[in-house]
Amino acid sequence: MIVEITAVPNSKRFSVSLKDGRLKVCLRSVPEHNKANLELVQGLSRLLGRDVALVAGQTSKRKKLEIAMSEAEWAVFLSKLEE
């Protein structure tokens, strides 16, 4: 499934939250030489236990990711974030 997220580089720690219905991912890496994108893909993949690929937004804070999971599984993940 394709998911739109907002990436926030140069944060104190890696974290995932919901903001205005969109996933917000804070990244420790700087947005240079693809470091933040690599941290984003690897961090979410580790967190979700699924394959994650960046499909759009290589140089933008707003990104589209392809995540190998169903919409039902994604809804469960989002509900856990809201708790």
PADREN-297306 format. One record per residue: chain; residue number from 1; x, y, z of N, C-alpha, C in turn. Coordinates in Angstrom, 2 decimals, padded with zeros to 5 digits. Layout:
N
NODE chain   n      nX      nY      nZ     caX     caY     caZ      cX      cY      cZ
NODE     A NUM       X       Y       Z       X       Y       Z       X       Y       Z
...
//
This chain:
83
NODE chain   n      nX      nY      nZ     caX     caY     caZ      cX      cY      cZ
NODE     A   1  000.83 -001.18  000.00  000.00  000.00  000.00  000.88  001.24  000.00
NODE     A   2  000.37  002.34 -000.53  001.11  003.59 -000.60  000.64  004.50  000.54
NODE     A   3  001.61  005.06  001.27  001.31  005.90  002.43  002.06  007.22  002.29
NODE     A   4  001.37  008.32  002.58  002.02  009.63  002.59  002.45  009.97  004.00
NODE     A   5  003.69  010.42  004.14  004.22  010.76  005.46  004.91  012.12  005.39
NODE     A   6  005.17  012.67  006.57  005.98  013.87  006.69  007.24  013.49  007.45
NODE     A   7  008.39  013.79  006.87  009.67  013.48  007.50  010.24  014.76  008.13
NODE     A   8  010.80  014.61  009.34  011.40  015.74  010.04  012.85  015.35  010.37
NODE     A   9  013.80  015.78  009.53  015.20  015.43  009.78  015.80  016.26  010.91
NODE     A  10  016.99  015.88  011.36  017.72  016.59  012.42  016.99  016.61  013.75
NODE     A  11  016.26  015.57  014.06  015.56  015.49  015.35  016.47  014.86  016.39
NODE     A  12  016.10  014.97  017.64  016.91  014.40  018.71  016.89  012.88  018.70
NODE     A  13  015.73  012.30  018.26  015.63  010.84  018.23  014.65  010.42  017.15
NODE     A  14  014.72  009.15  016.77  013.78  008.60  015.80  012.45  008.38  016.51
NODE     A  15  011.38  008.92  015.95  010.06  008.71  016.54  009.00  008.78  015.45
NODE     A  16  007.87  008.15  015.74  006.75  008.11  014.79  005.50  008.57  015.55
NODE     A  17  004.74  009.48  014.95  003.51  009.96  015.56  002.51  010.32  014.47
NODE     A  18  001.29  010.61  014.89  000.26  011.07  013.96  000.05  012.56  014.15
NODE     A  19 -000.03  013.28  013.02 -000.33  014.70  013.08 -001.26  015.03  011.93
NODE     A  20 -002.45  015.49  012.27 -003.47  015.84  011.27 -003.76  014.68  010.32
NODE     A  21 -003.84  013.47  010.86 -004.16  012.30  010.06 -003.03  011.77  009.20
NODE     A  22 -001.86  012.37  009.30 -000.71  011.96  008.50  000.39  011.48  009.44
NODE     A  23  001.11  010.46  009.02  002.21  009.93  009.81  003.36  010.93  009.78
NODE     A  24  003.88  011.26  010.95  005.02  012.16  011.08  006.18  011.33  011.64
NODE     A  25  007.29  011.31  010.91  008.45  010.54  011.31  009.61  011.49  011.57
NODE     A  26  010.08  011.53  012.81  011.23  012.35  013.17  012.48  011.50  012.99
NODE     A  27  013.47  012.07  012.32  014.70  011.35  011.98  015.91  012.07  012.58
NODE     A  28  016.87  011.31  013.05  018.09  011.90  013.61  019.05  012.36  012.51
NODE     A  29  018.99  011.75  011.36  019.93  012.03  010.27  019.68  013.39  009.64
NODE     A  30  020.74  013.90  009.02  020.63  015.15  008.27  020.11  014.83  006.87
NODE     A  31  019.45  015.80  006.23  018.90  015.55  004.90  019.94  015.75  003.80
NODE     A  32  021.09  015.14  003.95  022.17  015.24  002.96  022.63  013.85  002.57
NODE     A  33  022.97  013.70  001.31  023.53  012.44  000.79  022.62  011.25  001.07
NODE     A  34  021.31  011.48  001.07  020.30  010.42  001.21  020.27  009.78  002.61
NODE     A  35  020.96  010.36  003.58  021.04  009.77  004.92  019.68  009.69  005.60
NODE     A  36  018.90  010.77  005.53  017.58  010.78  006.19  016.63  009.79  005.52
NODE     A  37  016.67  009.70  004.20  015.81  008.74  003.49  016.15  007.31  003.88
NODE     A  38  017.43  006.99  003.98  017.84  005.65  004.39  017.38  005.34  005.81
NODE     A  39  017.53  006.31  006.72  017.07  006.11  008.09  015.56  005.91  008.13
NODE     A  40  014.84  006.68  007.33  013.38  006.57  007.27  012.94  005.17  006.84
NODE     A  41  013.49  004.69  005.74  013.11  003.38  005.20  013.51  002.27  006.17
NODE     A  42  014.74  002.32  006.66  015.22  001.27  007.56  014.49  001.30  008.90
NODE     A  43  014.24  002.49  009.45  013.56  002.61  010.74  012.13  002.13  010.68
NODE     A  44  011.39  002.53  009.66  010.00  002.08  009.54  009.93  000.58  009.23
NODE     A  45  010.85  000.10  008.43  010.88 -001.33  008.13  011.11 -002.14  009.40
NODE     A  46  012.02 -001.67  010.23  012.30 -002.36  011.50  011.09 -002.27  012.44
NODE     A  47  010.47 -001.11  012.52  009.31 -000.90  013.39  008.11 -001.74  012.96
NODE     A  48  007.84 -001.78  011.67  006.67 -002.49  011.15  006.94 -003.97  010.89
NODE     A  49  008.19 -004.33  010.73  008.52 -005.71  010.38  008.12 -006.04  008.95
NODE     A  50  008.09 -005.03  008.10  007.67 -005.17  006.70  008.65 -004.45  005.80
NODE     A  51  008.61 -004.79  004.51  009.42 -004.08  003.52  008.83 -002.70  003.29
NODE     A  52  009.71 -001.70  003.23  009.31 -000.32  002.99  010.19  000.23  001.87
NODE     A  53  009.58  000.96  000.93  010.33  001.57 -000.17  009.85  003.00 -000.40
NODE     A  54  010.79  003.89 -000.64  010.47  005.27 -000.96  010.10  005.36 -002.44
NODE     A  55  008.89  005.83 -002.75  008.46  005.90 -004.14  008.36  007.33 -004.67
NODE     A  56  008.27  008.33 -003.78  008.22  009.73 -004.21  008.64  010.62 -003.05
NODE     A  57  009.18  011.79 -003.40  009.57  012.76 -002.38  011.01  012.63 -001.93
NODE     A  58  011.87  012.19 -002.82  013.28  011.97 -002.49  013.91  013.20 -001.81
NODE     A  59  013.58  014.40 -002.27  014.18  015.62 -001.72  013.19  016.49 -000.95
NODE     A  60  012.02  015.96 -000.67  010.98  016.70  000.02  010.73  016.14  001.42
NODE     A  61  010.15  016.96  002.28  009.75  016.46  003.61  008.49  015.61  003.50
NODE     A  62  007.69  015.86  002.48  006.47  015.06  002.25  006.85  013.93  001.30
NODE     A  63  006.66  012.71  001.76  007.12  011.55  001.01  006.00  010.53  000.83
NODE     A  64  006.14  009.71 -000.18  005.23  008.58 -000.39  006.05  007.31 -000.26
NODE     A  65  005.55  006.42  000.58  006.22  005.16  000.83  005.33  004.01  000.42
NODE     A  66  005.94  002.97 -000.12  005.21  001.74 -000.40  005.56  000.77  000.73
NODE     A  67  004.53  000.33  001.44  004.71 -000.57  002.58  003.99 -001.88  002.28
NODE     A  68  004.69 -002.98  002.48  004.14 -004.30  002.18  003.23 -004.76  003.32
NODE     A  69  002.04 -004.16  003.39  001.05 -004.56  004.39 -000.34 -004.18  003.90
NODE     A  70 -001.33 -004.83  004.45 -002.71 -004.56  004.03 -003.22 -003.29  004.72
NODE     A  71 -004.32 -002.77  004.21 -004.92 -001.58  004.81 -005.43 -001.87  006.22
NODE     A  72 -005.90 -003.09  006.45 -006.37 -003.48  007.79 -005.20 -003.47  008.79
NODE     A  73 -004.06 -004.01  008.37 -002.88 -004.01  009.24 -002.40 -002.59  009.50
NODE     A  74 -002.47 -001.74  008.48 -002.07 -000.34  008.63 -003.00  000.37  009.63
NODE     A  75 -004.29  000.10  009.55 -005.26  000.70  010.48 -004.95  000.28  011.92
NODE     A  76 -004.57 -000.96  012.12 -004.21 -001.43  013.47 -002.97 -000.68  013.96
NODE     A  77 -001.98 -000.52  013.10 -000.77  000.22  013.47 -001.10  001.66  013.86
NODE     A  78 -001.93  002.33  013.07 -002.31  003.71  013.36 -003.09  003.81  014.68
NODE     A  79 -003.95  002.84  014.94 -004.72  002.87  016.18 -003.81  002.74  017.40
NODE     A  80 -002.73  001.98  017.26 -001.76  001.85  018.37 -001.03  003.16  018.61
NODE     A  81 -000.79  003.92  017.54 -000.13  005.22  017.69 -001.01  006.23  018.42
NODE     A  82 -002.31  006.11  018.24 -003.25  007.05  018.85 -003.42  006.83  020.33
NODE     A  83 -003.06  005.65  020.82 -003.25  005.32  022.24 -002.30  006.12  023.12
//
